[in-house]
């Protein structure tokens, strides 16, 4: 998510979709760029795969 200008729009859309049905955390700190950067998806997939098939 190098398109940081999209985060305010995403937060607004999430808040609109929830429409007050549930309490939301502070969306400015909840919806943020991935801490692992561009590798977040790959590392997340590896973590899930390791849960299914443990590394020897």
C-alpha positions as CSV (number, residue, x, y, z in Angstrom):
1,X,0.0,0.0,0.0
2,X,2.3,2.7,-1.2
3,X,-0.8,4.8,-2.0
4,X,-1.0,6.4,1.5
5,X,-3.4,9.0,0.2
6,X,-6.0,6.3,0.1
7,X,-6.0,5.6,3.8
8,X,-8.4,8.5,4.7
9,X,-10.8,7.3,2.0
10,X,-10.6,3.7,3.3
11,X,-11.2,4.8,6.9
12,X,-14.2,6.9,5.8
13,X,-15.7,4.0,3.8
14,X,-15.2,1.5,6.7
15,X,-16.9,3.9,9.1
16,X,-19.8,4.4,6.6
17,X,-20.2,0.7,6.1
18,X,-20.3,0.0,9.8
19,X,-22.9,2.8,10.2
20,X,-22.7,2.8,14.0
21,X,-23.7,-0.9,14.4
22,X,-20.6,-1.7,16.4
23,X,-18.1,0.3,18.3
24,X,-15.1,1.1,16.2
25,X,-11.5,1.5,17.4
26,X,-9.7,4.7,16.4
27,X,-9.5,4.1,12.7
28,X,-6.5,6.3,12.3
29,X,-4.4,3.8,14.4
30,X,-6.4,0.7,13.3
31,X,-6.2,1.0,9.5
32,X,-2.6,1.6,8.7
33,X,0.0,0.5,6.2
34,X,1.4,-3.0,6.9
35,X,4.3,-3.0,9.3
36,X,6.1,-5.6,7.2
37,X,5.8,-3.5,4.1
38,X,5.8,-5.2,0.7
39,X,6.6,-8.5,2.3
40,X,3.5,-8.7,4.5
41,X,1.4,-10.9,2.2
42,X,4.2,-13.4,1.6
43,X,5.2,-13.6,5.2
44,X,1.6,-14.0,6.3
45,X,1.1,-16.8,3.8
46,X,4.2,-18.5,5.1
47,X,3.0,-18.2,8.7
48,X,-0.3,-19.8,7.8
49,X,1.4,-22.6,5.9
50,X,3.7,-23.3,8.8
51,X,0.6,-23.8,11.1
52,X,-0.7,-26.5,8.7
53,X,2.7,-28.1,8.0
54,X,5.2,-27.4,10.7
55,X,8.8,-26.8,9.7
56,X,11.0,-29.7,10.6
